[in-house]
Structure formats: C-alpha cells, structure tokens
C-alpha cells in the first residue's frame, strides 16, 4: 500500500506512517513476506494468530464452553488447517514490527466485541463507514486516537504542520525517541498500531489555501474505493485563526458538523452545520468575521480573537491569569494531560452520537471537574496511619 502524500509532504522511508499489509495466501504477497522476513528491515515478528482465532471463536459463540481439544479443532477449522496462510501480515516500517492479524472483518469483530451493546454490531459497521477530519494534533491527537480506539470512524484525515517537542510530552502520547517527528505522522502511526485496516491520510503542511478543498472534499489519491467521499465530521483543535475560520466556512458550505474541545473547564463546542447550514460561526461570537479578515494577525490580535471564540468570561481562573502572562513569565498557555484526555472522551462520545444520527444539538457545554468535584473548605480527616 502506498502512503498518501499531500503538498508539503516528503516520501522518505523514515517518514512512513502506514503499514504494509500482505496476504500470505497470495503468491506475490507470500514471496514479498518471505523476503521481508529475511531482511534487516524486520526487527521483531509477532505471530499470535492462534490466540486471535480462539478469541474470534469465543466471540461468535459466547454461550458455549470449549475444552482445549474442542478449541483446537475450532481454530483448525477456522484457518483451514493452515494458520500460516490465514489472515494478514502487517509490517510497520517505523518500528520494524511484523505482525500477524486476523482478516479485516474478523479483526474488527473481535476488536470491537467489548463495545457491545453500548455500540451494536450494526452501529459499529455504520461508524466504520464514516470519515473524520482532525485539524491540530496536539490536543487533537488524543481525540483522533480515542475515536480510532472506539471505532468512531474507519477513515481519517489528519492535519498539522508542527513537530513533536519536549514540552509537548506533558500531554501527547509519544516518547523521547520521537522528538522532532511530525505530529501528523505520530498520530497516524499510533492509530495504525491499533488497527492496520484503517484508512488514514495525512496533511503534513496542515490545512492551507492549497490543501483545504482537498481536505474537506478529497481527491481519493490513495485509490480507495470510496476515496472521493468528503468528511462526515470535523474535529478542530488548532490555534491559527485563519484555519479555525476557514475550516468552519468550508464545513458549513459542505454541511459538516464541527466539534471543538478547548482543554479548559471541559468546554465542548458543537456546531451542527449539517442540519443548520445558515448557523453563524462560533455561535455568532465573532460576528461576520471571515477567514480573510483574520489572515496575518499578530500575536496580540490572535489572542484577542481566540478569547472571543472561547468566551473570556467563561475561562477558568488559572487560564485567565495565564493569558495575562503569556510572552512574559509563560512561554504559552497551559494545557494538562487530564484535560486533554477528558476532551478526547467528550469529543469521541459526541462524534459517535452525531454520526449515528442521534439528535445532538449545537451548543457549548462545560464538564468542569472543579465544579462537579469541588474542593471543600473544611479540612479532610487525616487518613489512618498518616504521619502529621
């Protein structure tokens, strides 16, 4: 499978983000697999296909008890007695891992079995036919990964121009060995390590004048069967005013719902442009401002614009204080991993319900843990055994 490359991308092997899938029952793929096994490109081989097939058998017959012999027979029947030619092998170029996995349908059935019946199998299939766009892969990477983990979307478009820095590691799932790697690649890799059958496109230069139409409508340049289909939902998590406004202008024109988490007080923004095509952007908080109006704002103007978007009066005291010190005693506004994970949960849950057709209205909602789990003025009792 060939990586999907968009303007601003590179094509060097070290910058890969998509696994190679090989069918061991296909002669050409089997030859490629044999060559790969004998090459220095493979660092580890993981073949637990028998365990996966056994889990598949149990998922299909949850009320049946299997003896060891009965399970061995069931596994042999499922694989035709040839587990070596069953399923797929996924090679991850960035890690050198070669992994044997179930065929796509069976893989998805087992991976999402524990979703039932919070998500039925029929609903899961509906969700896997949806395409989700994510712009901004600092906060947005957790949302994208959680959506992939839950099966909210089977196809994704990820956009970010930035690279991982050390200060990102307070909230991004990455390691020190990945410093300097592009955030779009890191996010796609994590998602593919969960599910090698996903369809992910990356926009490594972010969303720009040159790529915004393709991001929303898509050219299907990877040759996928439904590659020309546009986005079904957008998760917007960037700090650039032009991108925030332009993304919503395109979403509104194409009738695509937009979700945004601000990582402060659990604020979740929902804009249902799919059912309200005339809805003002940002719930009308920025008036008739267009993307052209906010192009090229300086730092102070950018902060003022973002404060209008999120409603300065609704910020937490800590964030309000921090914004007065950004650029003097603070390098940027603060973000915590707990808030990012909470936002990912809120976005994923809301995205699932929208994509399944539930009547989720536009609006702004706060899931403020400081309010729901408030600190008490009275001193708490000293735990037994504690030393004062």
C-alpha positions in Angstrom: 0.0 0.0 0.0 1.4 3.4 -0.9 1.5 6.3 1.5 -0.9 9.1 0.7 1.2 12.2 0.1 -0.2 15.7 0.0 1.5 19.1 -0.6 4.3 19.7 1.9 4.9 16.0 2.4 8.1 14.0 1.9 8.4 10.4 0.7 11.5 9.1 2.5 11.0 5.7 4.2 11.9 7.1 7.6 8.9 9.3 7.4 6.4 6.5 6.7 3.1 6.4 8.6 1.2 3.5 7.0 1.8 -0.3 7.5 2.3 -2.6 4.5 -0.4 -5.3 4.5 0.4 -8.7 3.0 -1.9 -11.6 2.3 0.1 -14.8 2.9 -2.4 -16.8 0.7 -1.5 -14.6 -2.3 1.6 -15.9 -4.1 3.1 -12.4 -4.8 2.5 -11.3 -1.2 3.8 -14.5 0.2 7.1 -14.0 -1.8 7.3 -10.4 -0.5 6.6 -11.6 3.0 9.4 -14.2 2.8 11.8 -11.6 1.5 10.8 -9.2 4.3 11.3 -11.9 7.0 14.9 -12.4 5.8 15.7 -8.7 5.6 17.2 -6.5 8.3 14.0 -4.3 7.9 12.2 -6.6 10.3 13.2 -6.2 14.0 10.5 -8.3 15.6 7.9 -10.8 14.5 4.7 -11.2 16.4 2.6 -14.2 15.4 -0.3 -14.8 17.9 -2.8 -15.7 15.2 -4.0 -18.9 17.0 -4.9 -16.8 20.1 -6.7 -14.3 18.0 -8.7 -17.1 16.2 -9.6 -18.6 19.5 -10.9 -15.3 20.7 -12.9 -15.0 17.5 -14.4 -18.4 18.2 -15.5 -17.3 21.6 -16.9 -14.0 20.3 -19.1 -15.9 17.8 -20.3 -18.4 20.4 -20.2 -16.6 23.8 -22.5 -19.1 25.5 -20.5 -22.2 24.6 -17.8 -23.8 26.8 -14.8 -25.2 24.9 -12.5 -27.9 26.1 -8.8 -27.4 24.9 -9.3 -30.1 22.3 -12.6 -28.6 21.1 -11.0 -25.1 20.8 -8.0 -26.6 18.9 -10.4 -28.2 16.4 -12.4 -24.9 16.1 -9.2 -22.9 15.4 -8.1 -25.5 12.8 -11.5 -25.4 11.1 -11.5 -21.5 11.0 -8.0 -21.4 9.5 -8.5 -24.4 7.1 -5.7 -26.1 8.9 -3.2 -23.5 7.5 -2.8 -20.7 10.1 0.4 -19.7 8.2 -1.7 -18.6 5.2 -4.6 -17.2 7.1 -5.3 -13.5 7.8 -2.8 -10.7 7.0 0.6 -9.7 8.0 1.2 -6.0 8.8 4.7 -4.6 8.6 5.3 -1.3 10.4 8.3 0.3 8.7 8.9 2.9 11.5 9.3 0.2 14.2 10.3 -2.8 12.2 7.5 -4.8 13.7 5.9 -7.6 11.6 2.5 -8.7 13.0 0.1 -11.5 12.0 -3.5 -10.4 12.4 -7.0 -11.7 11.6 -8.7 -10.8 8.3 -10.3 -7.4 8.3 -13.9 -8.3 9.1 -12.9 -10.8 11.8 -10.3 -8.4 13.2 -13.0 -5.7 13.6 -15.5 -8.2 15.1 -13.1 -9.2 17.8 -11.6 -5.8 18.5 -15.0 -4.2 19.0 -16.7 -7.1 20.7 -16.4 -5.4 24.1 -18.2 -2.4 22.7 -21.4 -4.3 22.6 -24.1 -3.3 23.2 -23.2 0.2 24.1 -22.5 0.1 20.4 -24.3 -2.6 18.5 -22.5 -4.5 15.7 -24.8 -2.8 13.2 -23.9 0.6 14.6 -20.2 -0.3 14.6 -20.4 -1.0 10.9 -22.1 2.3 10.3 -19.4 4.2 12.2 -16.6 2.4 10.3 -18.0 3.8 7.0 -17.6 7.3 8.3 -14.6 9.7 7.5 -13.5 12.0 10.3 -11.1 15.0 9.9 -8.9 16.3 12.7 -7.1 19.6 12.4 -4.5 20.3 15.1 -2.7 17.3 16.5 -1.6 18.5 19.9 -4.9 18.3 21.7 -6.5 16.7 18.6 -4.2 13.7 18.6 -5.9 12.3 21.7 -9.3 12.8 20.1 -8.2 11.1 16.9 -6.7 8.2 18.8 -9.7 7.8 21.0 -12.1 7.8 18.0 -10.0 5.1 16.4 -9.9 3.1 19.6 -13.7 3.2 19.9 -14.3 2.7 16.2 -15.8 6.1 15.6 -14.7 6.3 12.0 -12.9 3.9 9.7 -11.3 6.7 7.6 -9.4 9.7 8.9 -7.7 12.9 7.6 -5.2 14.4 9.9 -3.7 17.8 9.5 -0.8 19.5 11.4 2.4 21.2 10.2 4.2 21.0 13.6 6.8 18.6 15.0 6.9 17.0 18.5 8.9 19.0 21.0 9.8 18.1 24.6 7.2 20.5 26.1 4.5 18.5 24.2 5.2 15.4 26.3 3.1 16.7 29.1 0.0 15.8 27.1 0.9 13.9 23.9 1.3 10.1 23.8 4.8 9.9 22.4 8.3 9.1 23.6 11.6 11.0 23.8 12.9 8.9 20.9 10.2 10.6 18.7 11.2 14.3 19.4 11.3 16.2 16.1 8.9 13.8 14.3 5.9 15.4 12.7 2.7 15.2 14.8 0.6 14.1 11.9 2.9 11.1 11.4 3.0 10.2 15.1 -0.8 10.3 15.3 -1.3 8.2 12.2 1.2 5.6 13.5 -0.5 5.3 16.8 -3.8 4.8 15.1 -2.5 2.2 12.7 -0.8 0.3 15.5 -4.3 -0.1 16.9 -5.9 -1.1 13.6 -3.8 -1.7 10.4 -7.0 -1.7 8.4 -7.8 2.0 8.9 -7.7 4.4 6.0 -5.6 7.5 7.1 -4.5 10.4 5.0 -2.1 13.0 6.5 -1.7 16.6 5.6 1.8 17.3 6.8 1.7 21.0 5.9 -1.5 21.4 7.8 -4.6 23.0 6.2 -3.6 25.8 3.8 -5.1 27.6 0.9 -3.7 24.9 -1.4 -5.0 21.9 0.7 -8.2 23.0 2.3 -10.5 21.9 -0.6 -8.8 18.5 -0.8 -9.0 18.1 3.0 -12.8 18.6 3.1 -13.8 17.1 -0.3 -10.8 14.8 -1.1 -9.4 13.5 -4.3 -9.1 10.0 -3.0 -5.5 9.9 -4.2 -4.8 6.7 -2.3 -7.1 4.8 -4.8 -9.6 3.8 -2.1 -13.0 2.6 -3.2 -14.8 5.5 -1.7 -11.9 7.9 -1.7 -13.9 10.7 -3.4 -16.3 11.0 -0.4 -15.8 14.0 1.8 -15.7 14.3 5.5 -18.6 13.3 7.7 -17.4 15.2 10.7 -14.6 17.6 11.7 -12.7 17.9 14.9 -11.0 21.3 15.0 -8.2 21.8 17.6 -5.8 24.3 16.2 -4.7 27.8 17.4 -4.4 29.5 14.0 -7.3 32.0 13.4 -7.3 31.7 9.6 -7.5 27.9 9.8 -10.2 28.0 12.5 -12.4 30.3 10.5 -11.7 28.8 7.0 -12.4 25.3 8.3 -15.8 26.3 9.5 -16.6 28.2 6.3 -15.8 25.0 4.3 -17.7 22.8 6.8 -20.8 25.0 6.7 -20.8 25.1 2.9 -20.4 21.3 2.8 -22.9 20.8 5.8 -20.3 19.0 8.0 -20.7 19.1 11.8 -17.8 20.6 13.8 -16.6 19.7 17.3 -14.0 21.6 19.3 -12.6 21.0 22.8 -10.7 23.9 24.4 -8.9 22.0 27.2 -10.2 24.4 29.8 -13.1 23.7 32.2 -14.1 20.7 29.9 -15.5 23.1 27.3 -17.0 21.2 24.3 -18.3 23.2 21.3 -20.8 21.6 18.9 -21.7 23.3 15.6 -24.3 21.3 13.6 -23.7 22.8 10.2 -25.1 19.5 8.8 -28.6 20.4 10.0 -28.2 24.2 10.3 -26.4 25.4 7.1 -27.0 29.0 8.0 -25.7 28.8 11.5 -23.2 31.7 12.4 -19.6 30.5 13.0 -18.6 30.1 16.7 -22.3 30.5 17.7 -22.1 34.1 16.5 -19.3 35.2 18.9 -17.1 36.5 16.1 -19.9 38.2 14.2 -19.4 38.3 10.4 -15.7 37.8 10.6 -14.3 35.8 7.6 -11.1 33.8 7.1 -9.7 36.7 5.0 -10.3 39.1 8.0 -8.1 37.1 10.3 -5.3 36.3 8.0 -1.9 37.6 9.3 -3.0 38.7 12.8 -0.1 39.5 15.1 0.3 37.7 18.5 -1.8 40.2 20.5 -4.6 40.2 17.9 -4.6 36.4 17.7 -5.0 36.2 21.5 -7.9 38.7 21.4 -9.6 36.7 18.6 -9.2 33.4 20.4 -10.7 35.0 23.6 -13.8 36.0 21.6 -14.1 32.4 20.3 -13.9 30.7 23.7 -15.6 33.5 25.7 -13.1 35.1 28.0 -15.7 35.3 30.8 -16.1 31.5 30.8 -12.4 30.7 31.3 -11.1 29.1 34.5 -9.3 31.5 36.9 -6.0 29.7 36.2 -6.3 30.2 32.4 -7.4 33.8 32.8 -4.4 34.6 34.9 -2.1 32.7 32.5 -3.2 34.6 29.4 -2.0 37.8 31.0 1.5 36.4 31.4 2.0 34.6 28.1 5.0 36.1 26.5 6.4 37.4 29.7 6.6 34.8 32.5 4.9 32.0 30.5 6.0 30.7 27.1 2.5 29.7 26.1 -0.9 29.0 27.6 -1.0 25.9 29.9 -2.6 22.6 29.0 -2.8 19.4 31.1 -2.9 15.8 30.1 -6.0 15.2 32.2 -7.9 18.0 30.4 -6.7 16.7 27.0 -7.9 13.1 27.9 -11.3 14.5 29.2 -11.7 16.4 25.9 -10.9 13.4 23.9 -13.6 11.4 25.7 -16.2 14.3 25.2 -15.4 14.6 21.5 -15.4 10.9 20.8 -18.7 10.3 22.6 -20.4 13.3 20.9 -19.0 12.4 17.5 -20.3 8.8 17.9 -23.8 10.0 18.7 -23.9 12.6 15.8 -22.6 10.0 13.3 -25.3 7.5 14.4 -28.0 10.1 13.8 -28.9 11.0 17.4 -30.5 14.4 17.9 -27.4 16.2 19.4 -28.0 20.0 19.2 -25.5 22.7 18.6 -24.2 24.4 21.7 -21.5 25.0 24.2 -21.1 22.7 27.2 -18.9 22.6 30.2 -17.9 19.4 32.0 -15.9 21.3 34.7 -14.5 18.9 37.2 -13.7 21.7 39.6 -17.5 22.3 39.8 -18.6 18.6 39.7 -15.9 17.5 42.2 -15.4 20.7 44.3 -12.7 21.2 46.9 -14.1 21.5 50.4 -13.3 24.4 52.7 -13.3 22.2 55.8 -10.2 20.1 56.4 -10.4 16.5 55.4 -9.9 13.9 58.2 -6.4 12.6 58.5 -6.1 9.1 57.0 -5.4 6.3 59.4 -1.7 5.6 59.7 -0.7 9.0 58.2 2.1 10.9 60.0 1.5 14.5 60.8 
